[in-house]
Amino acid sequence: MRDGEKVVEDYRSVSLSPRAHPLALLRDKLTARRMITCAALKGIKDGRWGNLVGLVLLRQKPGLAKGVMSSTIENETDVASLVV
C-alpha cells in the first residue's frame, strides 16, 4: 500500500493519521495551482484575495447570523477561521 493510501485509510478509520496530513501529499500540485497554506494566510494583508484549501473541522451557521456562516479549516501547516 502506498503512503497516500495509508493516510486515506487512517482518516477513514480514526479521522487522523500519524503518517502525514492528506494535503501534504498534494502540496506540490496545490502550489502549482496557487493554493496557499493556512500558515501563509497570516502574511496576507487585509483586503487581499488568496486561494486556500483545507479540511473542514467545524462549520457554524447560527440562526441569528443573517445567513453568515463561519468555518474552521486545517491543512498541514495550521488552521484558519473563515467567514462566508
PDB file of N, CA, C and O in Angstrom:
ATOM      1  N   MET A   1       0.845  -1.175   0.000  1.00  0.00           N
ATOM      2  CA  MET A   1       0.000   0.000   0.000  1.00  0.00           C
ATOM      3  C   MET A   1       0.899   1.251   0.000  1.00  0.00           C
ATOM      4  O   MET A   1       1.845   1.334   0.784  1.00  0.00           O
ATOM      5  N   ARG A   2       0.604   2.221  -0.877  1.00  0.00           N
ATOM      6  CA  ARG A   2       1.385   3.450  -0.964  1.00  0.00           C
ATOM      7  C   ARG A   2       1.068   4.369   0.214  1.00  0.00           C
ATOM      8  O   ARG A   2       0.054   4.198   0.890  1.00  0.00           O
ATOM      9  N   ASP A   3       1.960   5.360   0.454  1.00  0.00           N
ATOM     10  CA  ASP A   3       1.779   6.274   1.586  1.00  0.00           C
ATOM     11  C   ASP A   3       0.430   6.984   1.546  1.00  0.00           C
ATOM     12  O   ASP A   3      -0.249   7.094   2.566  1.00  0.00           O
ATOM     13  N   GLY A   4       0.046   7.464   0.367  1.00  0.00           N
ATOM     14  CA  GLY A   4      -1.239   8.148   0.243  1.00  0.00           C
ATOM     15  C   GLY A   4      -2.407   7.252   0.609  1.00  0.00           C
ATOM     16  O   GLY A   4      -3.355   7.697   1.256  1.00  0.00           O
ATOM     17  N   GLU A   5      -2.346   6.027   0.210  1.00  0.00           N
ATOM     18  CA  GLU A   5      -3.412   5.075   0.543  1.00  0.00           C
ATOM     19  C   GLU A   5      -3.449   4.806   2.045  1.00  0.00           C
ATOM     20  O   GLU A   5      -4.523   4.653   2.628  1.00  0.00           O
ATOM     21  N   LYS A   6      -2.277   4.749   2.665  1.00  0.00           N
ATOM     22  CA  LYS A   6      -2.224   4.534   4.116  1.00  0.00           C
ATOM     23  C   LYS A   6      -2.858   5.699   4.862  1.00  0.00           C
ATOM     24  O   LYS A   6      -3.600   5.495   5.823  1.00  0.00           O
ATOM     25  N   VAL A   7      -2.567   6.922   4.423  1.00  0.00           N
ATOM     26  CA  VAL A   7      -3.149   8.099   5.059  1.00  0.00           C
ATOM     27  C   VAL A   7      -4.663   8.109   4.890  1.00  0.00           C
ATOM     28  O   VAL A   7      -5.387   8.408   5.840  1.00  0.00           O
ATOM     29  N   VAL A   8      -5.148   7.789   3.704  1.00  0.00           N
ATOM     30  CA  VAL A   8      -6.593   7.731   3.458  1.00  0.00           C
ATOM     31  C   VAL A   8      -7.249   6.702   4.374  1.00  0.00           C
ATOM     32  O   VAL A   8      -8.304   6.966   4.950  1.00  0.00           O
ATOM     33  N   GLU A   9      -6.640   5.554   4.509  1.00  0.00           N
ATOM     34  CA  GLU A   9      -7.189   4.517   5.395  1.00  0.00           C
ATOM     35  C   GLU A   9      -7.170   4.961   6.856  1.00  0.00           C
ATOM     36  O   GLU A   9      -8.109   4.682   7.601  1.00  0.00           O
ATOM     37  N   ASP A  10      -6.099   5.656   7.269  1.00  0.00           N
ATOM     38  CA  ASP A  10      -6.045   6.187   8.636  1.00  0.00           C
ATOM     39  C   ASP A  10      -7.218   7.128   8.880  1.00  0.00           C
ATOM     40  O   ASP A  10      -7.919   6.999   9.884  1.00  0.00           O
ATOM     41  N   TYR A  11      -7.435   8.083   7.960  1.00  0.00           N
ATOM     42  CA  TYR A  11      -8.525   9.041   8.123  1.00  0.00           C
ATOM     43  C   TYR A  11      -9.883   8.352   8.058  1.00  0.00           C
ATOM     44  O   TYR A  11     -10.803   8.730   8.782  1.00  0.00           O
ATOM     45  N   ARG A  12     -10.013   7.369   7.218  1.00  0.00           N
ATOM     46  CA  ARG A  12     -11.267   6.645   7.098  1.00  0.00           C
ATOM     47  C   ARG A  12     -11.617   5.932   8.407  1.00  0.00           C
ATOM     48  O   ARG A  12     -12.784   5.883   8.796  1.00  0.00           O
ATOM     49  N   SER A  13     -10.616   5.386   9.078  1.00  0.00           N
ATOM     50  CA  SER A  13     -10.885   4.597  10.285  1.00  0.00           C
ATOM     51  C   SER A  13     -10.907   5.424  11.568  1.00  0.00           C
ATOM     52  O   SER A  13     -11.761   5.192  12.423  1.00  0.00           O
ATOM     53  N   VAL A  14      -9.982   6.396  11.729  1.00  0.00           N
ATOM     54  CA  VAL A  14      -9.926   7.130  13.001  1.00  0.00           C
ATOM     55  C   VAL A  14      -9.920   8.655  12.846  1.00  0.00           C
ATOM     56  O   VAL A  14      -9.730   9.361  13.836  1.00  0.00           O
ATOM     57  N   SER A  15     -10.120   9.175  11.650  1.00  0.00           N
ATOM     58  CA  SER A  15     -10.199  10.613  11.356  1.00  0.00           C
ATOM     59  C   SER A  15      -8.901  11.378  11.599  1.00  0.00           C
ATOM     60  O   SER A  15      -8.935  12.599  11.752  1.00  0.00           O
ATOM     61  N   LEU A  16      -7.775  10.701  11.639  1.00  0.00           N
ATOM     62  CA  LEU A  16      -6.467  11.342  11.708  1.00  0.00           C
ATOM     63  C   LEU A  16      -5.411  10.341  11.275  1.00  0.00           C
ATOM     64  O   LEU A  16      -5.683   9.149  11.134  1.00  0.00           O
ATOM     65  N   SER A  17      -4.199  10.848  11.066  1.00  0.00           N
ATOM     66  CA  SER A  17      -3.124   9.963  10.629  1.00  0.00           C
ATOM     67  C   SER A  17      -1.808  10.386  11.255  1.00  0.00           C
ATOM     68  O   SER A  17      -1.451  11.563  11.199  1.00  0.00           O
ATOM     69  N   PRO A  18      -1.081   9.456  11.846  1.00  0.00           N
ATOM     70  CA  PRO A  18       0.237   9.791  12.365  1.00  0.00           C
ATOM     71  C   PRO A  18       1.283   9.886  11.254  1.00  0.00           C
ATOM     72  O   PRO A  18       2.402  10.335  11.500  1.00  0.00           O
ATOM     73  N   ARG A  19       0.935   9.472  10.047  1.00  0.00           N
ATOM     74  CA  ARG A  19       1.887   9.456   8.935  1.00  0.00           C
ATOM     75  C   ARG A  19       2.061  10.834   8.311  1.00  0.00           C
ATOM     76  O   ARG A  19       3.179  11.341   8.214  1.00  0.00           O
ATOM     77  N   ALA A  20       0.971  11.429   7.894  1.00  0.00           N
ATOM     78  CA  ALA A  20       1.023  12.729   7.215  1.00  0.00           C
ATOM     79  C   ALA A  20      -0.389  13.291   7.116  1.00  0.00           C
ATOM     80  O   ALA A  20      -1.374  12.558   7.199  1.00  0.00           O
ATOM     81  N   HIS A  21      -0.466  14.597   6.937  1.00  0.00           N
ATOM     82  CA  HIS A  21      -1.759  15.226   6.662  1.00  0.00           C
ATOM     83  C   HIS A  21      -2.068  14.947   5.191  1.00  0.00           C
ATOM     84  O   HIS A  21      -1.161  14.997   4.360  1.00  0.00           O
ATOM     85  N   PRO A  22      -3.312  14.657   4.853  1.00  0.00           N
ATOM     86  CA  PRO A  22      -3.648  14.345   3.456  1.00  0.00           C
ATOM     87  C   PRO A  22      -3.219  15.429   2.460  1.00  0.00           C
ATOM     88  O   PRO A  22      -2.812  15.118   1.340  1.00  0.00           O
ATOM     89  N   LEU A  23      -3.308  16.686   2.862  1.00  0.00           N
ATOM     90  CA  LEU A  23      -2.945  17.757   1.924  1.00  0.00           C
ATOM     91  C   LEU A  23      -1.439  17.878   1.739  1.00  0.00           C
ATOM     92  O   LEU A  23      -0.991  18.432   0.735  1.00  0.00           O
ATOM     93  N   ALA A  24      -0.657  17.382   2.671  1.00  0.00           N
ATOM     94  CA  ALA A  24       0.802  17.392   2.499  1.00  0.00           C
ATOM     95  C   ALA A  24       1.189  16.546   1.288  1.00  0.00           C
ATOM     96  O   ALA A  24       2.171  16.834   0.605  1.00  0.00           O
ATOM     97  N   LEU A  25       0.417  15.514   1.036  1.00  0.00           N
ATOM     98  CA  LEU A  25       0.688  14.645  -0.108  1.00  0.00           C
ATOM     99  C   LEU A  25       0.368  15.330  -1.439  1.00  0.00           C
ATOM    100  O   LEU A  25       0.864  14.924  -2.490  1.00  0.00           O
ATOM    101  N   LEU A  26      -0.458  16.363  -1.382  1.00  0.00           N
ATOM    102  CA  LEU A  26      -0.876  17.083  -2.596  1.00  0.00           C
ATOM    103  C   LEU A  26      -0.258  18.470  -2.705  1.00  0.00           C
ATOM    104  O   LEU A  26      -0.557  19.197  -3.653  1.00  0.00           O
ATOM    105  N   ARG A  27       0.597  18.856  -1.759  1.00  0.00           N
ATOM    106  CA  ARG A  27       1.074  20.241  -1.694  1.00  0.00           C
ATOM    107  C   ARG A  27       1.729  20.705  -2.991  1.00  0.00           C
ATOM    108  O   ARG A  27       1.499  21.845  -3.395  1.00  0.00           O
ATOM    109  N   ASP A  28       2.525  19.891  -3.659  1.00  0.00           N
ATOM    110  CA  ASP A  28       3.165  20.314  -4.918  1.00  0.00           C
ATOM    111  C   ASP A  28       2.120  20.701  -5.958  1.00  0.00           C
ATOM    112  O   ASP A  28       2.258  21.719  -6.637  1.00  0.00           O
ATOM    113  N   LYS A  29       1.084  19.894  -6.079  1.00  0.00           N
ATOM    114  CA  LYS A  29       0.022  20.195  -7.054  1.00  0.00           C
ATOM    115  C   LYS A  29      -0.774  21.419  -6.631  1.00  0.00           C
ATOM    116  O   LYS A  29      -1.169  22.221  -7.477  1.00  0.00           O
ATOM    117  N   LEU A  30      -1.016  21.574  -5.335  1.00  0.00           N
ATOM    118  CA  LEU A  30      -1.768  22.724  -4.831  1.00  0.00           C
ATOM    119  C   LEU A  30      -0.971  24.020  -5.029  1.00  0.00           C
ATOM    120  O   LEU A  30      -1.535  25.052  -5.390  1.00  0.00           O
ATOM    121  N   THR A  31       0.324  23.958  -4.792  1.00  0.00           N
ATOM    122  CA  THR A  31       1.186  25.128  -5.001  1.00  0.00           C
ATOM    123  C   THR A  31       1.197  25.511  -6.476  1.00  0.00           C
ATOM    124  O   THR A  31       1.173  26.696  -6.809  1.00  0.00           O
ATOM    125  N   ALA A  32       1.232  24.532  -7.348  1.00  0.00           N
ATOM    126  CA  ALA A  32       1.193  24.809  -8.788  1.00  0.00           C
ATOM    127  C   ALA A  32      -0.112  25.499  -9.180  1.00  0.00           C
ATOM    128  O   ALA A  32      -0.153  26.232 -10.168  1.00  0.00           O
ATOM    129  N   ARG A  33      -1.175  25.269  -8.415  1.00  0.00           N
ATOM    130  CA  ARG A  33      -2.464  25.917  -8.677  1.00  0.00           C
ATOM    131  C   ARG A  33      -2.642  27.198  -7.861  1.00  0.00           C
ATOM    132  O   ARG A  33      -3.737  27.758  -7.796  1.00  0.00           O
ATOM    133  N   ARG A  34      -1.546  27.655  -7.237  1.00  0.00           N
ATOM    134  CA  ARG A  34      -1.518  28.887  -6.456  1.00  0.00           C
ATOM    135  C   ARG A  34      -2.370  28.820  -5.193  1.00  0.00           C
ATOM    136  O   ARG A  34      -2.907  29.835  -4.751  1.00  0.00           O
ATOM    137  N   MET A  35      -2.492  27.646  -4.622  1.00  0.00           N
ATOM    138  CA  MET A  35      -3.177  27.481  -3.347  1.00  0.00           C
ATOM    139  C   MET A  35      -2.169  27.705  -2.231  1.00  0.00           C
ATOM    140  O   MET A  35      -1.117  27.068  -2.208  1.00  0.00           O
ATOM    141  N   ILE A  36      -2.483  28.609  -1.304  1.00  0.00           N
ATOM    142  CA  ILE A  36      -1.560  28.898  -0.215  1.00  0.00           C
ATOM    143  C   ILE A  36      -1.890  28.024   0.993  1.00  0.00           C
ATOM    144  O   ILE A  36      -2.949  27.399   1.054  1.00  0.00           O
ATOM    145  N   THR A  37      -0.979  27.994   1.936  1.00  0.00           N
ATOM    146  CA  THR A  37      -1.201  27.234   3.170  1.00  0.00           C
ATOM    147  C   THR A  37      -1.905  28.124   4.190  1.00  0.00           C
ATOM    148  O   THR A  37      -1.945  29.345   4.039  1.00  0.00           O
ATOM    149  N   CYS A  38      -2.453  27.506   5.220  1.00  0.00           N
ATOM    150  CA  CYS A  38      -3.065  28.287   6.307  1.00  0.00           C
ATOM    151  C   CYS A  38      -2.016  29.156   6.981  1.00  0.00           C
ATOM    152  O   CYS A  38      -2.313  30.286   7.368  1.00  0.00           O
ATOM    153  N   ALA A  39      -0.802  28.655   7.129  1.00  0.00           N
ATOM    154  CA  ALA A  39       0.272  29.441   7.739  1.00  0.00           C
ATOM    155  C   ALA A  39       0.590  30.670   6.890  1.00  0.00           C
ATOM    156  O   ALA A  39       0.835  31.742   7.443  1.00  0.00           O
ATOM    157  N   ALA A  40       0.593  30.544   5.578  1.00  0.00           N
ATOM    158  CA  ALA A  40       0.884  31.668   4.683  1.00  0.00           C
ATOM    159  C   ALA A  40      -0.226  32.709   4.702  1.00  0.00           C
ATOM    160  O   ALA A  40       0.012  33.874   4.386  1.00  0.00           O
ATOM    161  N   LEU A  41      -1.417  32.307   5.064  1.00  0.00           N
ATOM    162  CA  LEU A  41      -2.552  33.229   5.125  1.00  0.00           C
ATOM    163  C   LEU A  41      -2.301  34.353   6.124  1.00  0.00           C
ATOM    164  O   LEU A  41      -2.789  35.469   5.948  1.00  0.00           O
ATOM    165  N   LYS A  42      -1.542  34.056   7.167  1.00  0.00           N
ATOM    166  CA  LYS A  42      -1.244  35.067   8.189  1.00  0.00           C
ATOM    167  C   LYS A  42      -0.442  36.230   7.619  1.00  0.00           C
ATOM    168  O   LYS A  42      -0.491  37.331   8.167  1.00  0.00           O
ATOM    169  N   GLY A  43       0.293  36.015   6.539  1.00  0.00           N
ATOM    170  CA  GLY A  43       1.112  37.054   5.940  1.00  0.00           C
ATOM    171  C   GLY A  43       0.408  37.887   4.893  1.00  0.00           C
ATOM    172  O   GLY A  43       1.000  38.820   4.351  1.00  0.00           O
ATOM    173  N   ILE A  44      -0.836  37.575   4.595  1.00  0.00           N
ATOM    174  CA  ILE A  44      -1.581  38.322   3.579  1.00  0.00           C
ATOM    175  C   ILE A  44      -2.245  39.531   4.220  1.00  0.00           C
ATOM    176  O   ILE A  44      -2.877  39.413   5.270  1.00  0.00           O
ATOM    177  N   LYS A  45      -2.104  40.684   3.597  1.00  0.00           N
ATOM    178  CA  LYS A  45      -2.677  41.921   4.128  1.00  0.00           C
ATOM    179  C   LYS A  45      -4.196  41.912   3.989  1.00  0.00           C
ATOM    180  O   LYS A  45      -4.744  41.275   3.089  1.00  0.00           O
ATOM    181  N   ASP A  46      -4.868  42.624   4.890  1.00  0.00           N
ATOM    182  CA  ASP A  46      -6.322  42.745   4.850  1.00  0.00           C
ATOM    183  C   ASP A  46      -6.777  43.266   3.488  1.00  0.00           C
ATOM    184  O   ASP A  46      -6.155  44.154   2.905  1.00  0.00           O
ATOM    185  N   GLY A  47      -7.860  42.700   3.003  1.00  0.00           N
ATOM    186  CA  GLY A  47      -8.436  43.130   1.743  1.00  0.00           C
ATOM    187  C   GLY A  47      -7.872  42.420   0.520  1.00  0.00           C
ATOM    188  O   GLY A  47      -8.385  42.597  -0.585  1.00  0.00           O
ATOM    189  N   ARG A  48      -6.828  41.621   0.698  1.00  0.00           N
ATOM    190  CA  ARG A  48      -6.237  40.880  -0.423  1.00  0.00           C
ATOM    191  C   ARG A  48      -6.924  39.540  -0.568  1.00  0.00           C
ATOM    192  O   ARG A  48      -7.430  38.995   0.413  1.00  0.00           O
ATOM    193  N   TRP A  49      -6.951  39.008  -1.757  1.00  0.00           N
ATOM    194  CA  TRP A  49      -7.539  37.705  -2.033  1.00  0.00           C
ATOM    195  C   TRP A  49      -6.457  36.634  -1.986  1.00  0.00           C
ATOM    196  O   TRP A  49      -5.295  36.887  -2.303  1.00  0.00           O
ATOM    197  N   GLY A  50      -6.863  35.438  -1.585  1.00  0.00           N
ATOM    198  CA  GLY A  50      -5.953  34.308  -1.613  1.00  0.00           C
ATOM    199  C   GLY A  50      -6.743  33.027  -1.803  1.00  0.00           C
ATOM    200  O   GLY A  50      -7.886  32.933  -1.356  1.00  0.00           O
ATOM    201  N   ASN A  51      -6.160  32.054  -2.450  1.00  0.00           N
ATOM    202  CA  ASN A  51      -6.796  30.746  -2.623  1.00  0.00           C
ATOM    203  C   ASN A  51      -6.237  29.802  -1.578  1.00  0.00           C
ATOM    204  O   ASN A  51      -5.022  29.639  -1.458  1.00  0.00           O
ATOM    205  N   LEU A  52      -7.129  29.183  -0.822  1.00  0.00           N
ATOM    206  CA  LEU A  52      -6.753  28.377   0.317  1.00  0.00           C
ATOM    207  C   LEU A  52      -7.504  27.057   0.257  1.00  0.00           C
ATOM    208  O   LEU A  52      -8.663  27.016  -0.155  1.00  0.00           O
ATOM    209  N   VAL A  53      -6.856  25.996   0.662  1.00  0.00           N
ATOM    210  CA  VAL A  53      -7.513  24.698   0.687  1.00  0.00           C
ATOM    211  C   VAL A  53      -7.239  24.042   2.036  1.00  0.00           C
ATOM    212  O   VAL A  53      -6.147  24.165   2.591  1.00  0.00           O
ATOM    213  N   GLY A  54      -8.247  23.346   2.553  1.00  0.00           N
ATOM    214  CA  GLY A  54      -8.084  22.655   3.828  1.00  0.00           C
ATOM    215  C   GLY A  54      -9.248  21.723   4.102  1.00  0.00           C
ATOM    216  O   GLY A  54     -10.255  21.732   3.393  1.00  0.00           O
ATOM    217  N   LEU A  55      -9.094  20.926   5.132  1.00  0.00           N
ATOM    218  CA  LEU A  55     -10.170  20.044   5.579  1.00  0.00           C
ATOM    219  C   LEU A  55     -11.042  20.814   6.565  1.00  0.00           C
ATOM    220  O   LEU A  55     -10.520  21.512   7.435  1.00  0.00           O
ATOM    221  N   VAL A  56     -12.346  20.698   6.443  1.00  0.00           N
ATOM    222  CA  VAL A  56     -13.260  21.415   7.329  1.00  0.00           C
ATOM    223  C   VAL A  56     -13.294  20.707   8.683  1.00  0.00           C
ATOM    224  O   VAL A  56     -13.595  19.517   8.776  1.00  0.00           O
ATOM    225  N   LEU A  57     -12.977  21.471   9.727  1.00  0.00           N
ATOM    226  CA  LEU A  57     -13.045  20.954  11.088  1.00  0.00           C
ATOM    227  C   LEU A  57     -14.372  21.293  11.744  1.00  0.00           C
ATOM    228  O   LEU A  57     -14.916  20.505  12.519  1.00  0.00           O
ATOM    229  N   LEU A  58     -14.885  22.473  11.426  1.00  0.00           N
ATOM    230  CA  LEU A  58     -16.077  22.981  12.094  1.00  0.00           C
ATOM    231  C   LEU A  58     -16.811  23.928  11.165  1.00  0.00           C
ATOM    232  O   LEU A  58     -16.196  24.728  10.460  1.00  0.00           O
ATOM    233  N   ARG A  59     -18.121  23.833  11.171  1.00  0.00           N
ATOM    234  CA  ARG A  59     -18.952  24.761  10.402  1.00  0.00           C
ATOM    235  C   ARG A  59     -20.067  25.233  11.305  1.00  0.00           C
ATOM    236  O   ARG A  59     -20.729  24.425  11.956  1.00  0.00           O
ATOM    237  N   GLN A  60     -20.282  26.542  11.352  1.00  0.00           N
ATOM    238  CA  GLN A  60     -21.352  27.104  12.171  1.00  0.00           C
ATOM    239  C   GLN A  60     -22.189  28.057  11.335  1.00  0.00           C
ATOM    240  O   GLN A  60     -21.668  28.887  10.590  1.00  0.00           O
ATOM    241  N   LYS A  61     -23.498  27.916  11.481  1.00  0.00           N
ATOM    242  CA  LYS A  61     -24.422  28.831  10.811  1.00  0.00           C
ATOM    243  C   LYS A  61     -25.554  29.126  11.799  1.00  0.00           C
ATOM    244  O   LYS A  61     -26.643  28.560  11.698  1.00  0.00           O
ATOM    245  N   PRO A  62     -25.280  30.017  12.751  1.00  0.00           N
ATOM    246  CA  PRO A  62     -26.297  30.329  13.761  1.00  0.00           C
ATOM    247  C   PRO A  62     -27.541  30.960  13.134  1.00  0.00           C
ATOM    248  O   PRO A  62     -27.450  31.687  12.145  1.00  0.00           O
ATOM    249  N   GLY A  63     -28.684  30.676  13.714  1.00  0.00           N
ATOM    250  CA  GLY A  63     -29.939  31.199  13.193  1.00  0.00           C
ATOM    251  C   GLY A  63     -30.020  32.714  13.198  1.00  0.00           C
ATOM    252  O   GLY A  63     -30.701  33.297  12.354  1.00  0.00           O
ATOM    253  N   LEU A  64     -29.341  33.357  14.129  1.00  0.00           N
ATOM    254  CA  LEU A  64     -29.399  34.817  14.227  1.00  0.00           C
ATOM    255  C   LEU A  64     -28.280  35.508  13.448  1.00  0.00           C
ATOM    256  O   LEU A  64     -28.118  36.723  13.557  1.00  0.00           O
ATOM    257  N   ALA A  65     -27.516  34.763  12.673  1.00  0.00           N
ATOM    258  CA  ALA A  65     -26.365  35.327  11.962  1.00  0.00           C
ATOM    259  C   ALA A  65     -26.724  35.915  10.601  1.00  0.00           C
ATOM    260  O   ALA A  65     -25.826  36.318   9.862  1.00  0.00           O
ATOM    261  N   LYS A  66     -27.995  35.977  10.249  1.00  0.00           N
ATOM    262  CA  LYS A  66     -28.457  36.581   8.990  1.00  0.00           C
ATOM    263  C   LYS A  66     -27.784  35.978   7.764  1.00  0.00           C
ATOM    264  O   LYS A  66     -27.393  36.701   6.848  1.00  0.00           O
ATOM    265  N   GLY A  67     -27.647  34.646   7.745  1.00  0.00           N
ATOM    266  CA  GLY A  67     -27.091  33.961   6.590  1.00  0.00           C
ATOM    267  C   GLY A  67     -25.573  33.858   6.564  1.00  0.00           C
ATOM    268  O   GLY A  67     -25.008  33.298   5.624  1.00  0.00           O
ATOM    269  N   VAL A  68     -24.912  34.388   7.573  1.00  0.00           N
ATOM    270  CA  VAL A  68     -23.446  34.318   7.626  1.00  0.00           C
ATOM    271  C   VAL A  68     -23.031  32.974   8.218  1.00  0.00           C
ATOM    272  O   VAL A  68     -23.585  32.529   9.224  1.00  0.00           O
ATOM    273  N   MET A  69     -22.064  32.344   7.591  1.00  0.00           N
ATOM    274  CA  MET A  69     -21.555  31.064   8.069  1.00  0.00           C
ATOM    275  C   MET A  69     -20.073  31.217   8.378  1.00  0.00           C
ATOM    276  O   MET A  69     -19.353  31.922   7.672  1.00  0.00           O
ATOM    277  N   SER A  70     -19.624  30.555   9.433  1.00  0.00           N
ATOM    278  CA  SER A  70     -18.190  30.537   9.714  1.00  0.00           C
ATOM    279  C   SER A  70     -17.702  29.103   9.680  1.00  0.00           C
ATOM    280  O   SER A  70     -18.446  28.162   9.956  1.00  0.00           O
ATOM    281  N   SER A  71     -16.452  28.963   9.339  1.00  0.00           N
ATOM    282  CA  SER A  71     -15.853  27.643   9.197  1.00  0.00           C
ATOM    283  C   SER A  71     -14.440  27.687   9.721  1.00  0.00           C
ATOM    284  O   SER A  71     -13.779  28.723   9.648  1.00  0.00           O
ATOM    285  N   THR A  72     -13.970  26.579  10.248  1.00  0.00           N
ATOM    286  CA  THR A  72     -12.573  26.414  10.612  1.00  0.00           C
ATOM    287  C   THR A  72     -12.035  25.279   9.756  1.00  0.00           C
ATOM    288  O   THR A  72     -12.596  24.184   9.726  1.00  0.00           O
ATOM    289  N   ILE A  73     -10.931  25.561   9.057  1.00  0.00           N
ATOM    290  CA  ILE A  73     -10.320  24.538   8.218  1.00  0.00           C
ATOM    291  C   ILE A  73      -8.881  24.325   8.663  1.00  0.00           C
ATOM    292  O   ILE A  73      -8.301  25.164   9.353  1.00  0.00           O
ATOM    293  N   GLU A  74      -8.319  23.202   8.263  1.00  0.00           N
ATOM    294  CA  GLU A  74      -6.913  22.928   8.559  1.00  0.00           C
ATOM    295  C   GLU A  74      -6.243  22.358   7.323  1.00  0.00           C
ATOM    296  O   GLU A  74      -6.873  21.711   6.487  1.00  0.00           O
ATOM    297  N   ASN A  75      -4.947  22.617   7.230  1.00  0.00           N
ATOM    298  CA  ASN A  75      -4.105  21.889   6.289  1.00  0.00           C
ATOM    299  C   ASN A  75      -2.855  21.477   7.042  1.00  0.00           C
ATOM    300  O   ASN A  75      -2.834  21.542   8.271  1.00  0.00           O
ATOM    301  N   GLU A  76      -1.831  21.063   6.353  1.00  0.00           N
ATOM    302  CA  GLU A  76      -0.665  20.502   7.040  1.00  0.00           C
ATOM    303  C   GLU A  76       0.138  21.531   7.813  1.00  0.00           C
ATOM    304  O   GLU A  76       1.052  21.159   8.550  1.00  0.00           O
ATOM    305  N   THR A  77      -0.172  22.822   7.670  1.00  0.00           N
ATOM    306  CA  THR A  77       0.639  23.858   8.297  1.00  0.00           C
ATOM    307  C   THR A  77      -0.017  24.521   9.504  1.00  0.00           C
ATOM    308  O   THR A  77       0.682  24.925  10.433  1.00  0.00           O
ATOM    309  N   ASP A  78      -1.354  24.641   9.510  1.00  0.00           N
ATOM    310  CA  ASP A  78      -2.030  25.405  10.565  1.00  0.00           C
ATOM    311  C   ASP A  78      -3.539  25.293  10.365  1.00  0.00           C
ATOM    312  O   ASP A  78      -4.005  24.520   9.528  1.00  0.00           O
ATOM    313  N   VAL A  79      -4.294  26.064  11.133  1.00  0.00           N
ATOM    314  CA  VAL A  79      -5.740  26.154  10.962  1.00  0.00           C
ATOM    315  C   VAL A  79      -6.076  27.592  10.550  1.00  0.00           C
ATOM    316  O   VAL A  79      -5.281  28.509  10.755  1.00  0.00           O
ATOM    317  N   ALA A  80      -7.266  27.774   9.967  1.00  0.00           N
ATOM    318  CA  ALA A  80      -7.732  29.099   9.568  1.00  0.00           C
ATOM    319  C   ALA A  80      -9.229  29.185   9.833  1.00  0.00           C
ATOM    320  O   ALA A  80      -9.973  28.233   9.596  1.00  0.00           O
ATOM    321  N   SER A  81      -9.652  30.331  10.324  1.00  0.00           N
ATOM    322  CA  SER A  81     -11.069  30.597  10.534  1.00  0.00           C
ATOM    323  C   SER A  81     -11.573  31.455   9.383  1.00  0.00           C
ATOM    324  O   SER A  81     -10.966  32.471   9.045  1.00  0.00           O
ATOM    325  N   LEU A  82     -12.671  31.046   8.790  1.00  0.00           N
ATOM    326  CA  LEU A  82     -13.222  31.733   7.625  1.00  0.00           C
ATOM    327  C   LEU A  82     -14.635  32.214   7.914  1.00  0.00           C
ATOM    328  O   LEU A  82     -15.376  31.566   8.653  1.00  0.00           O
ATOM    329  N   VAL A  83     -15.002  33.331   7.342  1.00  0.00           N
ATOM    330  CA  VAL A  83     -16.376  33.831   7.407  1.00  0.00           C
ATOM    331  C   VAL A  83     -16.898  33.839   5.982  1.00  0.00           C
ATOM    332  O   VAL A  83     -16.295  34.437   5.092  1.00  0.00           O
ATOM    333  N   VAL A  84     -18.018  33.174   5.776  1.00  0.00           N
ATOM    334  CA  VAL A  84     -18.582  33.027   4.440  1.00  0.00           C
ATOM    335  C   VAL A  84     -19.926  33.730   4.401  1.00  0.00           C
ATOM    336  O   VAL A  84     -20.589  33.737   3.364  1.00  0.00           O
TER     337      VAL A  84
END
